[in-house]
Amino acid sequence: MRLPFLGQTGHGHLRRVVVAMYLVASVIFATVAFAPAGFAATGDATDSPVTWAVTPADAEGPDGRSWLELELDSGASANEHLAVRNLSDRDVTFALTAADGYFTPTGRFNMLPGDKQSVAAGTWISMDKTVTVAAGGTAVVPFKVTVPDNATPGDHAAGIAASIYSQGGSDGTQLGVESRVGFRVMTRVKGEVKAALSVKATASYDTSWNPLEPGSADLTVDLENTGNVRLSVDPRAMVNDAQWPAAGTEEARTLELLPGDRRTVSIHVPGVWPLGIMTLPVTVSQGVIAPDGSTQALDPVQESVTLWAIPWPQLAILVALLLLFAGLFWGRRRRKKELVRLLEEAREAGRREVGTP
């Protein structure tokens, strides 16, 4: 394949390197992000797109649940079903997989990709590896969740997905893409529930160089779920009788933390006047999410963060004013002394003229 951006002579080695890189890049293996209980669509240059959905179900079909919440003893098991809907115009064989689940830094639930080995709740799920669904049809697939005898009490997250693998591109390149869609499976292993949240906060101050305008503070709140159950958390700062982040904004949405999860939240607080050493209060509301989806509120975690907010513009103006007043003061004193000296010289000259000593 001709690479027109390369010269025809004098670039032999560079041309070989670029060709090698182009050939490597022509074979791509990508995984589409896990889409919880939704729809996925994929296709290639020759076939019509394949669209499908995966949801929890009973033996008859989809039962309206978006994901599964189970509560089991160690060593116990539960039989469940999933439904795969094929919304395309041809029969499709889907691969069925289960894997450990987690929340992304943006708060979206995901499951490990196919090239990562599950070691936790993803290994508790057993089911058929594939299912063929007729065009426009729905297939119900049973699966089983078995909790190991040595499972620790608390919440464990996994995901189930149906995926297809498509290949072939219209430009002749070899393209391989695995697309998947599924839902989460949350299992609460019965036993002692321990809810614990670690909070560490730091802050910095951003000065406004307009002395008539306040600056802003930026708080960084590090959260870690050190307990064994899923938590809902809501970090906020109260400054000047206002809550930050402001209620109703995307930044103010409640977060979910699985046991062991860590999350860093940034809080921007505008309108903070520089008053030297300042202490800003940080409050993190928290609650335990029960298997039925309800939340049991816990006492909020209170944290205070100290920062230096030096009023540099105001200090600069104050220094300038002090220098101005000092200059005026010393200038006035110099003029007064000069006037006294001139008067004394005039008197001395007058005395000499009249011959008086």
Summary of the structure (lengths in Angstrom):
residues: 357
radius of gyration: 35.5
end to end distance: 114.8
largest distance: 133.5
contacts: 1029
relative contact order: 0.12
helix: 18%
strand: 48%
